[in-house]
Amino acid sequence: MNEIYAYHIVTDRPMEKGQHIIFNDVNYSGVYKRVNDKIQIVNDIYLHPENMMRIFLNIIRK
């Protein structure tokens, strides 16, 4: 029988077959937490995408 090694893509933690990850008002995903930690930056990117494009183009031109 083949063994399967699975990892949760966000937490990079080992998972077992049938294991459930519960997200609720107390347990958030890592992505949710990282986005909310940087919510001001996220909102600025959303409101002014042209600024991010300008920054991105300056980076790749170097």
Secondary structure, 3 states (H helix, E strand, C coil): CCCCCEECCCCCCEECCCCCCCCCCCCCCHHHHHHHHCHHHHHHHHHCHHHHHHHHHHHHHC
